[in-house]
Amino acid sequence: MSLTLENFDYVDELVRQQSAIVLGRDKRYLAETRLASLAREEGCESLNEFVTRLRVPHNNGLRAKVVEAMTTNETLFFRDSHPFESLRQTIVPKLIERRSAQRSLSIWSAACSSGQEPYSIAMLLHEHFPVLQGWNVRLIATDLCAGMIERARLGRFRQLEVNRGLPAAYLVKYFQREGLDWQINSNVRRLVQFLQLNLAADNWPALPPLDVIFLRNVLIYFEVPTRKQILGKIRRLLRPDGYLFLGGAETTFHVDDAFECVSVDSSKCFRLRDVCRTEPRQPDNIHCLVTS
């Protein structure tokens, strides 16, 4: 199935308006591949017939399905490993020390897809930080797609998904086999609060002040003005001594200069500018990469 350029441009503009995600004509094949199954569900013999149906006024349900289909949902447990090691070795121990009076910790996994990232964080906290029992720990996970949120909330994964990045010991300890799938245990699932959130929307649901934000491999899909808008909101949510994780190819440089890049153990993250110099003491395994 293939799309005419006119119909692809219509889909591109629809996705841009609904989510601020930019496809561009170099993503035409990707769009055709992802829309093919939707076209078959609608009984359309071609993608162009499908787009004709999509153009019908007030067909909002179908348009929402198209936007969800265009959203990249590639994810796996403990993806890239380094950010999670930094959480375990340095960041969470430091935050436990700083928050000992309030006994409160808040972490946000943005664009969580089917839930592997927030559940990875939840398992890490459960496994390594029993001291957090009795604390007010909020682990919030959000995604643009309502379908992804519902799937993530169930905590049910296929064999292929648990084979990708999940340590065997964690599979045995935190999952139960149900038919051909694996169900994550309720003591991990209840640690995560799932919400639908469009990062490019003007208004976000109410979120608490955050100690750690995972916004990985998301900003690359937006144009610079949208990136600035998103980072501006994140800056207001992140606690002054908090940590922001972006994807390996993403940066705040020349987008929001309120942040600076720091190295934490073997990974890179971002903190509010000057925090390295204003904190009375920094551990040896955290150092600034950008100081101007």
Summary of the structure (lengths in Angstrom):
residues: 292
radius of gyration: 20.5
end to end distance: 51.2
largest distance: 66.2
contacts: 866
relative contact order: 0.11
helix: 44%
strand: 21%
